[in-house]
Amino acid sequence: MVCMSLSMIPIFKKDLRELKEACKAKNMKWNIPNMKFIFSRFFLSLIQRVNQIEEALIAKGYSS
């Protein structure tokens, strides 16, 4: 599990970079009032990715 968690760091870094580029395209600055929107989008994508991984692990027969 630790190895899988560490392998997700570059993926989350890429997601954050894509979010930053999307904000730049919308002419949105990275300041305190916009952080609520930025981090809510980031955490929504994070939760979706975790759910996908969970479903894949369950389908392969892993259980906790």
Backbone bond lengths (Angstrom), bond angles and torsions (degrees), N, CA, C in turn:
res aa  C-N    CA-C-N  psi(-1)  N-CA   C-N-CA  omega(-1)  CA-C   N-CA-C  phi
1 M - - - 1.456 - - 1.529 111.79 -
2 V 1.327 115.88 -37.49 1.465 119.19 179.97 1.518 109.82 -64.54
3 C 1.323 116.24 -41.99 1.464 120.60 179.73 1.527 110.61 -62.16
4 M 1.334 116.33 -42.21 1.455 119.99 179.24 1.528 110.62 -66.22
5 S 1.310 116.69 -38.28 1.463 120.26 178.65 1.520 111.09 -64.46
6 L 1.318 116.56 -42.60 1.465 120.22 179.77 1.523 111.82 -68.33
7 S 1.318 117.09 -31.67 1.461 119.29 179.21 1.521 112.08 -72.22
8 M 1.316 117.95 -16.29 1.463 121.51 179.75 1.526 112.91 -81.40
9 I 1.328 117.70 -16.94 1.468 120.77 -177.48 1.523 112.06 -58.11
10 P 1.344 120.52 -48.40 1.472 118.71 178.04 1.526 113.35 -63.09
11 I 1.325 116.90 -31.85 1.463 120.04 179.28 1.527 109.99 -67.73
12 F 1.327 116.78 -43.61 1.466 119.89 178.05 1.522 111.22 -67.14
13 K 1.318 116.57 -34.25 1.466 121.03 177.02 1.527 109.68 -63.65
14 K 1.346 116.58 -41.60 1.457 121.16 177.94 1.526 110.55 -64.97
15 D 1.329 117.31 -41.96 1.468 121.01 178.10 1.521 111.13 -61.04
16 L 1.322 116.12 -41.92 1.461 119.93 179.52 1.528 111.09 -66.20
17 R 1.333 116.81 -37.86 1.466 120.94 177.26 1.527 110.55 -64.75
18 E 1.339 117.19 -42.25 1.458 120.80 177.68 1.522 111.44 -63.95
19 L 1.319 116.46 -38.44 1.462 120.75 177.22 1.520 110.57 -64.95
20 K 1.314 116.38 -39.85 1.469 120.71 178.14 1.526 110.72 -63.96
21 E 1.336 117.33 -41.07 1.463 120.85 177.81 1.528 110.97 -66.07
22 A 1.322 117.59 -37.70 1.457 121.10 178.28 1.529 110.58 -65.31
23 C 1.327 115.96 -39.75 1.468 119.48 177.66 1.521 110.70 -66.23
24 K 1.319 115.85 -37.95 1.463 119.56 178.13 1.525 110.32 -65.37
25 A 1.335 117.44 -38.38 1.462 121.09 178.51 1.530 111.52 -65.78
26 K 1.338 115.86 -31.29 1.469 120.34 178.31 1.520 111.97 -88.31
27 N 1.336 116.11 4.49 1.461 122.87 -179.21 1.527 111.56 60.92
28 M 1.333 115.18 38.24 1.456 121.81 178.72 1.524 108.69 -102.85
29 K 1.310 116.67 130.05 1.463 120.49 -178.88 1.529 111.21 -89.22
30 W 1.329 114.74 155.42 1.464 121.53 178.19 1.527 108.48 -87.85
31 N 1.322 116.57 78.31 1.458 119.97 176.69 1.526 109.62 -125.04
32 I 1.306 116.98 176.70 1.464 122.31 -172.69 1.536 112.82 -58.96
33 P 1.320 121.19 -46.32 1.477 118.78 -179.74 1.531 113.68 -62.19
34 N 1.323 117.96 -30.59 1.458 120.51 -178.73 1.523 113.01 -86.28
35 M 1.309 118.57 -9.60 1.465 121.09 -177.25 1.531 112.07 -63.74
36 K 1.316 117.40 -31.20 1.471 120.10 178.31 1.527 109.55 -60.80
37 F 1.309 117.10 -45.50 1.456 121.64 178.78 1.530 111.10 -67.40
38 I 1.315 116.69 -44.99 1.463 121.50 -175.85 1.518 110.88 -64.12
39 F 1.325 117.53 -49.51 1.455 119.65 -177.03 1.525 112.62 -73.95
40 S 1.322 117.77 -27.67 1.460 118.52 175.98 1.527 109.89 -66.13
41 R 1.321 117.64 -40.48 1.468 121.13 176.71 1.525 110.77 -65.42
42 F 1.331 116.31 -40.94 1.461 120.52 -179.80 1.527 110.54 -64.16
43 F 1.320 117.84 -45.51 1.455 120.67 -178.65 1.521 112.34 -70.85
44 L 1.329 117.86 -30.72 1.462 119.61 174.66 1.522 110.63 -64.58
45 S 1.331 117.06 -43.33 1.466 119.13 177.88 1.521 110.45 -67.85
46 L 1.323 117.56 -34.22 1.457 121.81 177.94 1.532 110.45 -63.64
47 I 1.316 117.37 -45.35 1.461 121.68 -179.35 1.526 110.70 -66.46
48 Q 1.329 117.28 -38.98 1.459 120.01 177.53 1.521 111.06 -62.98
49 R 1.328 117.00 -42.32 1.461 120.60 179.87 1.530 110.93 -65.88
50 V 1.320 117.34 -40.52 1.461 120.91 178.56 1.532 110.44 -64.03
51 N 1.323 117.43 -39.82 1.465 120.53 177.30 1.521 111.42 -63.99
52 Q 1.321 117.51 -39.53 1.461 120.72 177.68 1.524 111.02 -63.36
53 I 1.318 116.86 -42.50 1.461 120.96 179.08 1.525 110.35 -65.55
54 E 1.333 116.21 -41.40 1.464 120.01 178.26 1.526 111.39 -60.18
55 E 1.325 116.46 -45.88 1.461 120.19 179.67 1.525 111.52 -63.23
56 A 1.330 116.84 -38.83 1.456 120.61 178.82 1.529 111.23 -65.70
57 L 1.324 116.67 -40.98 1.465 120.01 179.56 1.528 111.21 -67.69
58 I 1.312 117.28 -39.61 1.462 120.85 177.82 1.525 110.15 -64.96
59 A 1.338 116.42 -40.63 1.461 120.27 179.35 1.528 111.37 -64.06
60 K 1.334 117.00 -29.78 1.463 120.96 179.40 1.520 112.21 -84.55
61 G 1.318 117.50 -5.41 1.457 120.62 175.80 1.506 115.06 99.78
62 Y 1.315 118.16 5.18 1.464 120.63 175.89 1.515 109.17 -79.55
63 S 1.313 116.41 139.08 1.461 119.48 176.34 1.518 108.37 -144.23
64 S 1.309 115.58 157.09 1.469 119.15 -178.39 1.504 112.08 -95.43
